[in-house]
Amino acid sequence: MIKIQATDRGISAALNRLIAASENTQPYLTVIGKQLQTFTEQRFEKSTDPYGTSWKANSQSTRGKPSRKPLIGRTGALSTRINQTILKDIVTISSPMAYAATQQFGAKKGAFGKDRHNRPIPWGDIPARPFLPGKSKGLPEQLAGSIHAILKSGLQRAWDGR
């Protein structure tokens, strides 16, 4: 809790607006979540991880067409199913697709057992193709800059009483 006393009514009112803005983080988290979604969707357009490293190309057996980008697939479902969730003071982005974790982290041949014909699942090694920022690397600079700008703008609006 922050408690500040000021005798100037203008300063006091501005400080109260800042405090009120910091107590209701939902509007900021919603905008930040949208920014995270957009940034992640752009990874698919560029075929890069969040830090700018190109994804490994599809193997010849999964490529289908030589020009097909990694992770896009026939339906493009993974690239269009990036969701944001806001719980109290936290915003997360994720994908509900069953294979999202395999694409993010990769998998070795047979890592998930065997199918009914005794073939390994997956049938070959799948390289990691991260599309979400990693905890160990933190936020990419471009994304962190966007989030700082969102927060700064929100605080400026609260200070100005807008």
N, C-alpha and C positions, 0 to 999 in steps of 0.2 A: 504494500500500500504506500502511496506517495501522498504526503501532506505538505502543502506549501501555503504560507499565508502572505498575502500582498495587500497593501493599502490602496494601490492604484486599481480602480475598477476595471480599466481596460486590460491590464496585465492579469488580474484575477480572473476575468472572464475568459481570456485566451488560455490561461493555464487550465481552467475547468474544462474547456473544450478539448484540449490535448489529453487530459485525464480520461474524459468520457470516450474519446476516440480510441485510446489504448485499452479500455475495458471491453469494447465491442470490436473484436478483431475479425468478425465474420466478413464484412465487406472487403477488407484487405486480403483475407485468405481466399476469397472467391476470385478476385482479380489475379492473385499470385497463382492460384490453381489453374486458371485459364492460360496464363503465361507458360506454366510448366507443360500443360497439354500441347499448346502450339509448338513450343520448343521441341517436344518429343516427336510430334508428328513430322516436323521438319527433318528429323533424323532419317526417316524413311525416304523422304524426297532426295536427300543428299547421300544416302547409303553410308552414313558415318555414325560413329558412336558420339555421345554428348561432348567429347573433347576434340572432335574433328578427325579422328583416325578412321580411315575407310574400313568398312566391313569386308571380311574375306568373301570372295566370289563364291557363288553356288558351285558345287561340284558338277561335272558334266552330266552325271546321272540325275541330278535334281534340277538342273538349269531349265529344262524344257526348251525354251527359246534362248539363243545366245545373249540376247539383250535384256533378259529378265533380271531385275535387281534382286539382291538378297533380301529376304524377309517379306517381300511383297506377296508372292504366291498368286494363285489363281483368283482368290476372292479379295485379297488385300485386307482381310479382316483384322489382322494384328495392327496394321497401320491406322486403322480407323476406330479401333476399340481401346482408346486410352481414356481412362476415367479419372475424375478427381473426387476425393472424399474429404469432407471437412468435419472434424470432430473437435469441438471446443476450440482449442488454440493450435490445432495441427491441420495441415493440408497434406494429403498424399496423392500421388498419381500411381496408377497401376493398370494392368490389363486383365480382363477376366478370361482371356483365351488360355486354354489348358496347356498350350505349348509355349507360352510367353517366357516362363522361367528357363526352359531349354534354350530358347533363342538368346536370352540375356546372358546366361552363364555357360552355355554349351553342354555337351554330353558325349560320353565315350560310347562306342559300339557296345550294345548289350546292357547299358547302364540301367535300363528299366525292365530287364528280364527277357522273356521270349514270347513270341506270339503262338497261336494254336498250331502253327506248322513248324514249331521249334526254331524259328528264325529270330535273330537278336533284334531287340528294340532299344534304341534305333539300330537300323541295319548297318550304319557306319558312323564314324565320328562326326559330330556336329560342332563346328567351331563356335565359340562365344561371339555373339554379335550384339553387344550392349546397345540398348536404345533408351534406357533410363539412366540418369546420373547415378554413380556409385557412391556408397557411403564412405569408402576409403579415400576417394579422390575429391570429395566435396562437390560443390556446384561449379560448373564451368564459368569462367569469368563473364562471358556474355550474359548468361542467365542470372548470375549474381548481380550484375549491373542493372539488369531490368527490374529485378526484385527490389533493389535499393531505390531505384527511381519511383517505383510504385509506392513504397513506404514514405519516401520523402514527399511525394505529391500529396499523399493522404494527410500527413502531418501538417503540411503547408495549408491545405484546405481547412483542417481543423483549427489551426492557428488563426487563419483569416476569418473563420466563422461561416464558411461556405458549406 
